[in-house]
């Protein structure tokens, strides 16, 4: 079973609304994200990303 650990002050649906997320992807190689949530991780999987830098 997969558990997502997040601070109690985060909304259940994802990252805090006050933050501006950033994401960049080098297709098939790596990605960097500010607070990657499950939908973002699915994008990475689709793009062939195997390394995520947070």
PDBQT receptor file of N, H, CA, C and O in Angstrom, charges set to zero:
ATOM      1  N   UNK A   1       0.840  -1.178   0.000  1.00  0.00    +0.000 N 
ATOM      2  CA  UNK A   1       0.000   0.000   0.000  1.00  0.00    +0.000 C 
ATOM      3  C   UNK A   1       0.885   1.241   0.000  1.00  0.00    +0.000 C 
ATOM      4  O   UNK A   1       1.873   1.308   0.731  1.00  0.00    +0.000 OA
ATOM      5  N   UNK A   2       0.528   2.211  -0.814  1.00  0.00    +0.000 N 
ATOM      6  H   UNK A   2      -0.274   2.157  -1.407  1.00  0.00    +0.000 HD
ATOM      7  CA  UNK A   2       1.327   3.423  -0.940  1.00  0.00    +0.000 C 
ATOM      8  C   UNK A   2       0.732   4.529  -0.073  1.00  0.00    +0.000 C 
ATOM      9  O   UNK A   2      -0.461   4.820  -0.159  1.00  0.00    +0.000 OA
ATOM     10  N   UNK A   3       1.562   5.139   0.753  1.00  0.00    +0.000 N 
ATOM     11  H   UNK A   3       2.531   4.903   0.823  1.00  0.00    +0.000 HD
ATOM     12  CA  UNK A   3       1.137   6.245   1.597  1.00  0.00    +0.000 C 
ATOM     13  C   UNK A   3       1.831   7.517   1.141  1.00  0.00    +0.000 C 
ATOM     14  O   UNK A   3       3.031   7.510   0.868  1.00  0.00    +0.000 OA
ATOM     15  N   UNK A   4       1.079   8.609   1.059  1.00  0.00    +0.000 N 
ATOM     16  H   UNK A   4       0.104   8.615   1.282  1.00  0.00    +0.000 HD
ATOM     17  CA  UNK A   4       1.644   9.905   0.720  1.00  0.00    +0.000 C 
ATOM     18  C   UNK A   4       1.798  10.679   2.020  1.00  0.00    +0.000 C 
ATOM     19  O   UNK A   4       0.838  10.852   2.770  1.00  0.00    +0.000 OA
ATOM     20  N   UNK A   5       3.008  11.140   2.277  1.00  0.00    +0.000 N 
ATOM     21  H   UNK A   5       3.788  11.000   1.668  1.00  0.00    +0.000 HD
ATOM     22  CA  UNK A   5       3.268  11.906   3.488  1.00  0.00    +0.000 C 
ATOM     23  C   UNK A   5       3.327  13.379   3.114  1.00  0.00    +0.000 C 
ATOM     24  O   UNK A   5       4.108  13.778   2.250  1.00  0.00    +0.000 OA
ATOM     25  N   UNK A   6       2.515  14.169   3.757  1.00  0.00    +0.000 N 
ATOM     26  H   UNK A   6       1.881  13.845   4.459  1.00  0.00    +0.000 HD
ATOM     27  CA  UNK A   6       2.529  15.604   3.499  1.00  0.00    +0.000 C 
ATOM     28  C   UNK A   6       2.229  16.342   4.796  1.00  0.00    +0.000 C 
ATOM     29  O   UNK A   6       1.575  15.796   5.685  1.00  0.00    +0.000 OA
ATOM     30  N   UNK A   7       2.705  17.582   4.911  1.00  0.00    +0.000 N 
ATOM     31  H   UNK A   7       3.236  18.025   4.189  1.00  0.00    +0.000 HD
ATOM     32  CA  UNK A   7       2.427  18.358   6.127  1.00  0.00    +0.000 C 
ATOM     33  C   UNK A   7       0.923  18.521   6.343  1.00  0.00    +0.000 C 
ATOM     34  O   UNK A   7       0.153  18.568   5.384  1.00  0.00    +0.000 OA
ATOM     35  N   UNK A   8       0.520  18.605   7.587  1.00  0.00    +0.000 N 
ATOM     36  H   UNK A   8       1.145  18.567   8.366  1.00  0.00    +0.000 HD
ATOM     37  CA  UNK A   8      -0.907  18.700   7.918  1.00  0.00    +0.000 C 
ATOM     38  C   UNK A   8      -1.553  19.982   7.395  1.00  0.00    +0.000 C 
ATOM     39  O   UNK A   8      -2.773  20.038   7.245  1.00  0.00    +0.000 OA
ATOM     40  N   UNK A   9      -0.754  21.009   7.116  1.00  0.00    +0.000 N 
ATOM     41  H   UNK A   9       0.238  20.963   7.238  1.00  0.00    +0.000 HD
ATOM     42  CA  UNK A   9      -1.322  22.273   6.644  1.00  0.00    +0.000 C 
ATOM     43  C   UNK A   9      -1.557  22.284   5.138  1.00  0.00    +0.000 C 
ATOM     44  O   UNK A   9      -2.119  23.250   4.622  1.00  0.00    +0.000 OA
ATOM     45  N   UNK A  10      -1.147  21.244   4.417  1.00  0.00    +0.000 N 
ATOM     46  H   UNK A  10      -0.691  20.459   4.836  1.00  0.00    +0.000 HD
ATOM     47  CA  UNK A  10      -1.402  21.177   2.976  1.00  0.00    +0.000 C 
ATOM     48  C   UNK A  10      -2.839  20.763   2.728  1.00  0.00    +0.000 C 
ATOM     49  O   UNK A  10      -3.392  19.964   3.484  1.00  0.00    +0.000 OA
ATOM     50  N   UNK A  11      -3.458  21.300   1.670  1.00  0.00    +0.000 N 
ATOM     51  H   UNK A  11      -3.008  21.949   1.056  1.00  0.00    +0.000 HD
ATOM     52  CA  UNK A  11      -4.786  20.823   1.293  1.00  0.00    +0.000 C 
ATOM     53  C   UNK A  11      -4.717  19.358   0.864  1.00  0.00    +0.000 C 
ATOM     54  O   UNK A  11      -3.685  18.900   0.376  1.00  0.00    +0.000 OA
ATOM     55  N   UNK A  12      -5.801  18.635   1.046  1.00  0.00    +0.000 N 
ATOM     56  H   UNK A  12      -6.639  19.007   1.443  1.00  0.00    +0.000 HD
ATOM     57  CA  UNK A  12      -5.825  17.221   0.672  1.00  0.00    +0.000 C 
ATOM     58  C   UNK A  12      -5.546  17.050  -0.816  1.00  0.00    +0.000 C 
ATOM     59  O   UNK A  12      -4.914  16.070  -1.211  1.00  0.00    +0.000 OA
ATOM     60  N   UNK A  13      -6.004  17.982  -1.651  1.00  0.00    +0.000 N 
ATOM     61  H   UNK A  13      -6.517  18.778  -1.331  1.00  0.00    +0.000 HD
ATOM     62  CA  UNK A  13      -5.861  17.859  -3.097  1.00  0.00    +0.000 C 
ATOM     63  C   UNK A  13      -4.491  18.158  -3.658  1.00  0.00    +0.000 C 
ATOM     64  O   UNK A  13      -4.292  17.979  -4.859  1.00  0.00    +0.000 OA
ATOM     65  N   UNK A  14      -3.532  18.605  -2.862  1.00  0.00    +0.000 N 
ATOM     66  H   UNK A  14      -3.694  18.750  -1.886  1.00  0.00    +0.000 HD
ATOM     67  CA  UNK A  14      -2.219  18.875  -3.424  1.00  0.00    +0.000 C 
ATOM     68  C   UNK A  14      -1.475  19.986  -2.728  1.00  0.00    +0.000 C 
ATOM     69  O   UNK A  14      -1.688  20.267  -1.548  1.00  0.00    +0.000 OA
ATOM     70  N   UNK A  15      -0.596  20.611  -3.485  1.00  0.00    +0.000 N 
ATOM     71  H   UNK A  15      -0.422  20.383  -4.443  1.00  0.00    +0.000 HD
ATOM     72  CA  UNK A  15       0.290  21.613  -2.914  1.00  0.00    +0.000 C 
ATOM     73  C   UNK A  15      -0.482  22.842  -2.441  1.00  0.00    +0.000 C 
ATOM     74  O   UNK A  15      -1.606  23.078  -2.884  1.00  0.00    +0.000 OA
ATOM     75  N   UNK A  16       0.111  23.617  -1.551  1.00  0.00    +0.000 N 
ATOM     76  H   UNK A  16       1.025  23.425  -1.191  1.00  0.00    +0.000 HD
ATOM     77  CA  UNK A  16      -0.554  24.835  -1.075  1.00  0.00    +0.000 C 
ATOM     78  C   UNK A  16      -0.924  25.766  -2.222  1.00  0.00    +0.000 C 
ATOM     79  O   UNK A  16      -0.150  25.944  -3.163  1.00  0.00    +0.000 OA
ATOM     80  N   UNK A  17      -2.083  26.344  -2.139  1.00  0.00    +0.000 N 
ATOM     81  H   UNK A  17      -2.712  26.200  -1.374  1.00  0.00    +0.000 HD
ATOM     82  CA  UNK A  17      -2.584  27.225  -3.210  1.00  0.00    +0.000 C 
ATOM     83  C   UNK A  17      -1.793  28.528  -3.310  1.00  0.00    +0.000 C 
ATOM     84  O   UNK A  17      -1.794  29.166  -4.362  1.00  0.00    +0.000 OA
ATOM     85  N   UNK A  18      -1.130  28.923  -2.253  1.00  0.00    +0.000 N 
ATOM     86  H   UNK A  18      -1.129  28.405  -1.398  1.00  0.00    +0.000 HD
ATOM     87  CA  UNK A  18      -0.397  30.190  -2.260  1.00  0.00    +0.000 C 
ATOM     88  C   UNK A  18       0.945  30.084  -2.972  1.00  0.00    +0.000 C 
ATOM     89  O   UNK A  18       1.584  31.105  -3.229  1.00  0.00    +0.000 OA
ATOM     90  N   UNK A  19       1.374  28.899  -3.289  1.00  0.00    +0.000 N 
ATOM     91  H   UNK A  19       0.855  28.070  -3.081  1.00  0.00    +0.000 HD
ATOM     92  CA  UNK A  19       2.690  28.706  -3.894  1.00  0.00    +0.000 C 
ATOM     93  C   UNK A  19       2.588  28.655  -5.410  1.00  0.00    +0.000 C 
ATOM     94  O   UNK A  19       1.590  28.193  -5.963  1.00  0.00    +0.000 OA
ATOM     95  N   UNK A  20       3.615  29.129  -6.063  1.00  0.00    +0.000 N 
ATOM     96  H   UNK A  20       4.426  29.504  -5.614  1.00  0.00    +0.000 HD
ATOM     97  CA  UNK A  20       3.712  28.996  -7.510  1.00  0.00    +0.000 C 
ATOM     98  C   UNK A  20       4.582  27.785  -7.802  1.00  0.00    +0.000 C 
ATOM     99  O   UNK A  20       5.781  27.809  -7.522  1.00  0.00    +0.000 OA
ATOM    100  N   UNK A  21       4.001  26.717  -8.365  1.00  0.00    +0.000 N 
ATOM    101  H   UNK A  21       3.027  26.697  -8.594  1.00  0.00    +0.000 HD
ATOM    102  CA  UNK A  21       4.801  25.541  -8.649  1.00  0.00    +0.000 C 
ATOM    103  C   UNK A  21       5.752  25.802  -9.807  1.00  0.00    +0.000 C 
ATOM    104  O   UNK A  21       5.460  26.620 -10.679  1.00  0.00    +0.000 OA
ATOM    105  N   UNK A  22       6.866  25.125  -9.821  1.00  0.00    +0.000 N 
ATOM    106  H   UNK A  22       7.104  24.460  -9.113  1.00  0.00    +0.000 HD
ATOM    107  CA  UNK A  22       7.704  25.134 -11.008  1.00  0.00    +0.000 C 
ATOM    108  C   UNK A  22       8.007  23.694 -11.354  1.00  0.00    +0.000 C 
ATOM    109  O   UNK A  22       8.132  22.840 -10.477  1.00  0.00    +0.000 OA
ATOM    110  N   UNK A  23       8.120  23.443 -12.622  1.00  0.00    +0.000 N 
ATOM    111  H   UNK A  23       8.018  24.138 -13.334  1.00  0.00    +0.000 HD
ATOM    112  CA  UNK A  23       8.443  22.110 -13.109  1.00  0.00    +0.000 C 
ATOM    113  C   UNK A  23       9.237  22.262 -14.389  1.00  0.00    +0.000 C 
ATOM    114  O   UNK A  23       8.866  23.048 -15.261  1.00  0.00    +0.000 OA
ATOM    115  N   UNK A  24      10.314  21.527 -14.511  1.00  0.00    +0.000 N 
ATOM    116  H   UNK A  24      10.615  20.888 -13.803  1.00  0.00    +0.000 HD
ATOM    117  CA  UNK A  24      10.965  21.415 -15.802  1.00  0.00    +0.000 C 
ATOM    118  C   UNK A  24      11.342  19.972 -16.015  1.00  0.00    +0.000 C 
ATOM    119  O   UNK A  24      11.632  19.236 -15.072  1.00  0.00    +0.000 OA
ATOM    120  N   UNK A  25      11.331  19.580 -17.277  1.00  0.00    +0.000 N 
ATOM    121  H   UNK A  25      11.096  20.178 -18.043  1.00  0.00    +0.000 HD
ATOM    122  CA  UNK A  25      11.550  18.186 -17.642  1.00  0.00    +0.000 C 
ATOM    123  C   UNK A  25      12.579  18.118 -18.758  1.00  0.00    +0.000 C 
ATOM    124  O   UNK A  25      12.491  18.855 -19.740  1.00  0.00    +0.000 OA
ATOM    125  N   UNK A  26      13.552  17.233 -18.605  1.00  0.00    +0.000 N 
ATOM    126  H   UNK A  26      13.623  16.634 -17.807  1.00  0.00    +0.000 HD
ATOM    127  CA  UNK A  26      14.415  16.835 -19.703  1.00  0.00    +0.000 C 
ATOM    128  C   UNK A  26      13.879  15.473 -20.112  1.00  0.00    +0.000 C 
ATOM    129  O   UNK A  26      14.112  14.482 -19.421  1.00  0.00    +0.000 OA
ATOM    130  N   UNK A  27      13.157  15.414 -21.238  1.00  0.00    +0.000 N 
ATOM    131  H   UNK A  27      12.967  16.220 -21.799  1.00  0.00    +0.000 HD
ATOM    132  CA  UNK A  27      12.418  14.206 -21.607  1.00  0.00    +0.000 C 
ATOM    133  C   UNK A  27      13.300  12.968 -21.577  1.00  0.00    +0.000 C 
ATOM    134  O   UNK A  27      14.412  12.950 -22.105  1.00  0.00    +0.000 OA
ATOM    135  N   UNK A  28      12.763  11.933 -20.939  1.00  0.00    +0.000 N 
ATOM    136  H   UNK A  28      11.860  11.947 -20.511  1.00  0.00    +0.000 HD
ATOM    137  CA  UNK A  28      13.455  10.654 -20.856  1.00  0.00    +0.000 C 
ATOM    138  C   UNK A  28      14.619  10.632 -19.892  1.00  0.00    +0.000 C 
ATOM    139  O   UNK A  28      15.320   9.625 -19.800  1.00  0.00    +0.000 OA
ATOM    140  N   UNK A  29      14.848  11.740 -19.157  1.00  0.00    +0.000 N 
ATOM    141  H   UNK A  29      14.278  12.558 -19.232  1.00  0.00    +0.000 HD
ATOM    142  CA  UNK A  29      16.006  11.787 -18.271  1.00  0.00    +0.000 C 
ATOM    143  C   UNK A  29      15.673  12.160 -16.845  1.00  0.00    +0.000 C 
ATOM    144  O   UNK A  29      15.680  11.305 -15.960  1.00  0.00    +0.000 OA
ATOM    145  N   UNK A  30      15.377  13.447 -16.608  1.00  0.00    +0.000 N 
ATOM    146  H   UNK A  30      15.371  14.142 -17.327  1.00  0.00    +0.000 HD
ATOM    147  CA  UNK A  30      15.138  13.878 -15.234  1.00  0.00    +0.000 C 
ATOM    148  C   UNK A  30      14.168  15.041 -15.198  1.00  0.00    +0.000 C 
ATOM    149  O   UNK A  30      13.836  15.631 -16.227  1.00  0.00    +0.000 OA
ATOM    150  N   UNK A  31      13.718  15.362 -13.987  1.00  0.00    +0.000 N 
ATOM    151  H   UNK A  31      13.988  14.883 -13.151  1.00  0.00    +0.000 HD
ATOM    152  CA  UNK A  31      12.783  16.470 -13.792  1.00  0.00    +0.000 C 
ATOM    153  C   UNK A  31      13.075  17.133 -12.457  1.00  0.00    +0.000 C 
ATOM    154  O   UNK A  31      13.640  16.521 -11.550  1.00  0.00    +0.000 OA
ATOM    155  N   UNK A  32      12.683  18.388 -12.356  1.00  0.00    +0.000 N 
ATOM    156  H   UNK A  32      12.224  18.884 -13.093  1.00  0.00    +0.000 HD
ATOM    157  CA  UNK A  32      12.768  19.103 -11.081  1.00  0.00    +0.000 C 
ATOM    158  C   UNK A  32      11.400  19.712 -10.815  1.00  0.00    +0.000 C 
ATOM    159  O   UNK A  32      10.734  20.195 -11.730  1.00  0.00    +0.000 OA
ATOM    160  N   UNK A  33      10.997  19.684  -9.577  1.00  0.00    +0.000 N 
ATOM    161  H   UNK A  33      11.539  19.291  -8.834  1.00  0.00    +0.000 HD
ATOM    162  CA  UNK A  33       9.677  20.182  -9.215  1.00  0.00    +0.000 C 
ATOM    163  C   UNK A  33       9.699  20.797  -7.843  1.00  0.00    +0.000 C 
ATOM    164  O   UNK A  33      10.524  20.453  -6.996  1.00  0.00    +0.000 OA
ATOM    165  N   UNK A  34       8.790  21.702  -7.639  1.00  0.00    +0.000 N 
ATOM    166  H   UNK A  34       8.120  21.981  -8.327  1.00  0.00    +0.000 HD
ATOM    167  CA  UNK A  34       8.536  22.237  -6.311  1.00  0.00    +0.000 C 
ATOM    168  C   UNK A  34       7.277  21.544  -5.828  1.00  0.00    +0.000 C 
ATOM    169  O   UNK A  34       6.204  21.777  -6.385  1.00  0.00    +0.000 OA
ATOM    170  N   UNK A  35       7.371  20.704  -4.817  1.00  0.00    +0.000 N 
ATOM    171  H   UNK A  35       8.243  20.515  -4.365  1.00  0.00    +0.000 HD
ATOM    172  CA  UNK A  35       6.261  19.922  -4.277  1.00  0.00    +0.000 C 
ATOM    173  C   UNK A  35       5.561  19.084  -5.339  1.00  0.00    +0.000 C 
ATOM    174  O   UNK A  35       4.394  19.344  -5.633  1.00  0.00    +0.000 OA
ATOM    175  N   UNK A  36       6.221  18.094  -5.923  1.00  0.00    +0.000 N 
ATOM    176  H   UNK A  36       7.168  17.883  -5.684  1.00  0.00    +0.000 HD
ATOM    177  CA  UNK A  36       5.524  17.270  -6.921  1.00  0.00    +0.000 C 
ATOM    178  C   UNK A  36       4.420  16.439  -6.268  1.00  0.00    +0.000 C 
ATOM    179  O   UNK A  36       4.675  15.700  -5.318  1.00  0.00    +0.000 OA
ATOM    180  N   UNK A  37       3.214  16.558  -6.770  1.00  0.00    +0.000 N 
ATOM    181  H   UNK A  37       3.006  17.159  -7.542  1.00  0.00    +0.000 HD
ATOM    182  CA  UNK A  37       2.075  15.783  -6.295  1.00  0.00    +0.000 C 
ATOM    183  C   UNK A  37       1.821  14.629  -7.261  1.00  0.00    +0.000 C 
ATOM    184  O   UNK A  37       2.451  14.547  -8.315  1.00  0.00    +0.000 OA
ATOM    185  N   UNK A  38       0.906  13.746  -6.904  1.00  0.00    +0.000 N 
ATOM    186  H   UNK A  38       0.394  13.812  -6.047  1.00  0.00    +0.000 HD
ATOM    187  CA  UNK A  38       0.650  12.556  -7.705  1.00  0.00    +0.000 C 
ATOM    188  C   UNK A  38       0.336  12.858  -9.172  1.00  0.00    +0.000 C 
ATOM    189  O   UNK A  38       0.853  12.149 -10.035  1.00  0.00    +0.000 OA
ATOM    190  N   UNK A  39      -0.483  13.868  -9.510  1.00  0.00    +0.000 N 
ATOM    191  H   UNK A  39      -0.904  14.444  -8.809  1.00  0.00    +0.000 HD
ATOM    192  CA  UNK A  39      -0.717  14.147 -10.932  1.00  0.00    +0.000 C 
ATOM    193  C   UNK A  39       0.567  14.537 -11.669  1.00  0.00    +0.000 C 
ATOM    194  O   UNK A  39       0.754  14.178 -12.831  1.00  0.00    +0.000 OA
ATOM    195  N   UNK A  40       1.442  15.264 -10.994  1.00  0.00    +0.000 N 
ATOM    196  H   UNK A  40       1.291  15.556 -10.049  1.00  0.00    +0.000 HD
ATOM    197  CA  UNK A  40       2.722  15.651 -11.600  1.00  0.00    +0.000 C 
ATOM    198  C   UNK A  40       3.594  14.415 -11.795  1.00  0.00    +0.000 C 
ATOM    199  O   UNK A  40       4.248  14.273 -12.829  1.00  0.00    +0.000 OA
ATOM    200  N   UNK A  41       3.607  13.530 -10.817  1.00  0.00    +0.000 N 
ATOM    201  H   UNK A  41       3.075  13.645  -9.978  1.00  0.00    +0.000 HD
ATOM    202  CA  UNK A  41       4.390  12.301 -10.935  1.00  0.00    +0.000 C 
ATOM    203  C   UNK A  41       3.890  11.436 -12.088  1.00  0.00    +0.000 C 
ATOM    204  O   UNK A  41       4.685  10.756 -12.736  1.00  0.00    +0.000 OA
ATOM    205  N   UNK A  42       2.594  11.450 -12.350  1.00  0.00    +0.000 N 
ATOM    206  H   UNK A  42       1.948  12.002 -11.823  1.00  0.00    +0.000 HD
ATOM    207  CA  UNK A  42       2.047  10.706 -13.491  1.00  0.00    +0.000 C 
ATOM    208  C   UNK A  42       2.559  11.296 -14.812  1.00  0.00    +0.000 C 
ATOM    209  O   UNK A  42       2.856  10.554 -15.748  1.00  0.00    +0.000 OA
ATOM    210  N   UNK A  43       2.660  12.621 -14.886  1.00  0.00    +0.000 N 
ATOM    211  H   UNK A  43       2.419  13.224 -14.125  1.00  0.00    +0.000 HD
ATOM    212  CA  UNK A  43       3.218  13.265 -16.085  1.00  0.00    +0.000 C 
ATOM    213  C   UNK A  43       4.660  12.817 -16.276  1.00  0.00    +0.000 C 
ATOM    214  O   UNK A  43       5.074  12.492 -17.390  1.00  0.00    +0.000 OA
ATOM    215  N   UNK A  44       5.422  12.800 -15.191  1.00  0.00    +0.000 N 
ATOM    216  H   UNK A  44       5.086  13.063 -14.287  1.00  0.00    +0.000 HD
ATOM    217  CA  UNK A  44       6.815  12.364 -15.279  1.00  0.00    +0.000 C 
ATOM    218  C   UNK A  44       6.905  10.932 -15.784  1.00  0.00    +0.000 C 
ATOM    219  O   UNK A  44       7.746  10.622 -16.628  1.00  0.00    +0.000 OA
ATOM    220  N   UNK A  45       6.053  10.067 -15.278  1.00  0.00    +0.000 N 
ATOM    221  H   UNK A  45       5.370  10.319 -14.593  1.00  0.00    +0.000 HD
ATOM    222  CA  UNK A  45       6.053   8.666 -15.707  1.00  0.00    +0.000 C 
ATOM    223  C   UNK A  45       5.774   8.581 -17.206  1.00  0.00    +0.000 C 
ATOM    224  O   UNK A  45       6.433   7.828 -17.923  1.00  0.00    +0.000 OA
ATOM    225  N   UNK A  46       4.793   9.359 -17.678  1.00  0.00    +0.000 N 
ATOM    226  H   UNK A  46       4.258   9.971 -17.095  1.00  0.00    +0.000 HD
ATOM    227  CA  UNK A  46       4.435   9.380 -19.096  1.00  0.00    +0.000 C 
ATOM    228  C   UNK A  46       5.602   9.871 -19.955  1.00  0.00    +0.000 C 
ATOM    229  O   UNK A  46       5.794   9.399 -21.076  1.00  0.00    +0.000 OA
ATOM    230  N   UNK A  47       6.379  10.818 -19.426  1.00  0.00    +0.000 N 
ATOM    231  H   UNK A  47       6.223  11.201 -18.515  1.00  0.00    +0.000 HD
ATOM    232  CA  UNK A  47       7.499  11.392 -20.166  1.00  0.00    +0.000 C 
ATOM    233  C   UNK A  47       8.780  10.564 -20.047  1.00  0.00    +0.000 C 
ATOM    234  O   UNK A  47       9.807  10.931 -20.617  1.00  0.00    +0.000 OA
ATOM    235  N   UNK A  48       8.726   9.450 -19.310  1.00  0.00    +0.000 N 
ATOM    236  H   UNK A  48       7.891   9.152 -18.847  1.00  0.00    +0.000 HD
ATOM    237  CA  UNK A  48       9.895   8.586 -19.183  1.00  0.00    +0.000 C 
ATOM    238  C   UNK A  48      10.924   9.084 -18.190  1.00  0.00    +0.000 C 
ATOM    239  O   UNK A  48      12.106   8.762 -18.306  1.00  0.00    +0.000 OA
ATOM    240  N   UNK A  49      10.488   9.869 -17.213  1.00  0.00    +0.000 N 
ATOM    241  H   UNK A  49       9.528  10.131 -17.119  1.00  0.00    +0.000 HD
ATOM    242  CA  UNK A  49      11.397  10.425 -16.216  1.00  0.00    +0.000 C 
ATOM    243  C   UNK A  49      11.715   9.368 -15.172  1.00  0.00    +0.000 C 
ATOM    244  O   UNK A  49      10.813   8.723 -14.636  1.00  0.00    +0.000 OA
ATOM    245  N   UNK A  50      13.003   9.192 -14.884  1.00  0.00    +0.000 N 
ATOM    246  H   UNK A  50      13.735   9.716 -15.319  1.00  0.00    +0.000 HD
ATOM    247  CA  UNK A  50      13.386   8.217 -13.864  1.00  0.00    +0.000 C 
ATOM    248  C   UNK A  50      14.039   8.876 -12.653  1.00  0.00    +0.000 C 
ATOM    249  O   UNK A  50      14.227   8.223 -11.626  1.00  0.00    +0.000 OA
ATOM    250  N   UNK A  51      14.388  10.160 -12.754  1.00  0.00    +0.000 N 
ATOM    251  H   UNK A  51      14.235  10.690 -13.588  1.00  0.00    +0.000 HD
ATOM    252  CA  UNK A  51      14.992  10.888 -11.640  1.00  0.00    +0.000 C 
ATOM    253  C   UNK A  51      14.179  12.151 -11.406  1.00  0.00    +0.000 C 
ATOM    254  O   UNK A  51      13.908  12.907 -12.340  1.00  0.00    +0.000 OA
ATOM    255  N   UNK A  52      13.791  12.379 -10.151  1.00  0.00    +0.000 N 
ATOM    256  H   UNK A  52      14.011  11.765  -9.393  1.00  0.00    +0.000 HD
ATOM    257  CA  UNK A  52      13.055  13.592  -9.793  1.00  0.00    +0.000 C 
ATOM    258  C   UNK A  52      13.845  14.323  -8.724  1.00  0.00    +0.000 C 
ATOM    259  O   UNK A  52      14.189  13.743  -7.694  1.00  0.00    +0.000 OA
ATOM    260  N   UNK A  53      14.134  15.596  -8.963  1.00  0.00    +0.000 N 
ATOM    261  H   UNK A  53      13.855  16.068  -9.799  1.00  0.00    +0.000 HD
ATOM    262  CA  UNK A  53      14.849  16.435  -8.005  1.00  0.00    +0.000 C 
ATOM    263  C   UNK A  53      13.822  17.346  -7.365  1.00  0.00    +0.000 C 
ATOM    264  O   UNK A  53      13.107  18.075  -8.053  1.00  0.00    +0.000 OA
ATOM    265  N   UNK A  54      13.753  17.302  -6.052  1.00  0.00    +0.000 N 
ATOM    266  H   UNK A  54      14.334  16.710  -5.493  1.00  0.00    +0.000 HD
ATOM    267  CA  UNK A  54      12.785  18.144  -5.360  1.00  0.00    +0.000 C 
ATOM    268  C   UNK A  54      13.536  19.226  -4.622  1.00  0.00    +0.000 C 
ATOM    269  O   UNK A  54      12.922  20.063  -3.960  1.00  0.00    +0.000 OA
TER     270      UNK A  54
